[in-house]
Amino acid sequence: MVKPVELKKELSANSQEVLPENLGRHYALLVNDGVTDAYITLGSVAVVNRGIRLNNGGGSYEINATNLYQGTISAISTGTPSLLITEW
């Protein structure tokens, strides 16, 4: 059985890598646990108001077998929310 990795990343107004490339990734869930929106980008630098928006208070993005992505994921926000991440 694969053990999931659970992470908490604090976001800021600067783009940061929140998940590195993982060729063994089968699943990932990213949840915005903050009061401001966050934006994630697959494979490049994250920019506010571009990419995939994670609404404040629980907005999420799931990577699974139907949309498997194993590359780098970056995130940014205009506030300082926490991004909760589960990956396996």
C-alpha positions in Angstrom: 0.0 0.0 0.0 1.3 3.5 -0.9 1.5 5.9 2.0 0.3 9.4 1.1 2.4 12.5 1.7 0.6 15.3 3.4 2.0 18.8 3.2 1.0 22.3 4.3 2.5 25.2 2.3 2.2 28.8 3.2 1.6 31.0 0.1 2.6 34.6 -0.6 2.6 37.1 -3.4 5.7 35.3 -4.9 5.4 32.2 -7.0 6.7 29.1 -5.3 7.0 25.5 -6.1 4.5 23.5 -4.0 5.0 20.1 -5.5 8.1 19.0 -7.4 8.0 16.8 -10.4 7.2 13.3 -9.4 7.1 10.6 -12.1 5.6 8.2 -9.5 2.6 10.5 -8.7 -0.7 8.7 -9.0 -2.9 11.2 -7.2 -2.7 14.7 -5.7 -5.2 17.0 -4.0 -4.5 20.7 -3.4 -6.9 22.6 -1.1 -6.9 26.3 -0.4 -7.3 26.5 3.4 -7.2 30.3 3.5 -9.4 33.5 3.2 -7.9 34.7 -0.1 -7.9 33.0 -3.5 -4.8 31.1 -4.7 -3.7 30.2 -8.2 -1.7 27.2 -9.3 0.1 26.5 -12.5 1.2 23.2 -14.0 4.8 23.4 -15.1 5.6 27.1 -15.0 5.7 30.1 -12.7 2.4 30.9 -11.0 0.8 34.3 -11.7 -2.2 35.9 -9.9 -5.4 35.8 -12.0 -3.9 33.2 -14.3 -3.8 29.4 -14.3 -6.1 27.3 -12.1 -7.9 29.3 -9.4 -8.5 27.8 -6.0 -11.2 29.8 -4.3 -10.8 30.8 -0.7 -12.3 28.6 2.0 -11.7 25.2 0.5 -11.3 25.6 -3.3 -9.5 22.5 -4.6 -7.8 20.8 -7.5 -7.5 17.1 -7.9 -5.0 15.1 -10.0 -6.1 11.5 -10.7 -6.0 8.8 -13.4 -8.1 10.8 -15.8 -6.0 14.0 -15.7 -2.7 12.6 -14.4 0.0 15.3 -14.2 3.5 14.4 -12.8 5.3 17.7 -13.4 6.1 20.7 -11.2 3.2 22.6 -9.6 3.6 26.2 -8.5 1.3 28.5 -6.5 0.7 32.1 -5.6 -1.8 34.3 -3.8 -2.4 38.0 -2.9 -2.8 37.0 0.7 -1.1 34.4 2.9 -3.4 31.3 2.8 -2.2 27.8 3.5 -2.3 25.2 0.7 -3.1 21.7 2.0 -1.6 19.0 -0.2 -2.0 15.2 -0.3 0.0 13.2 -2.8 0.7 9.6 -3.6 
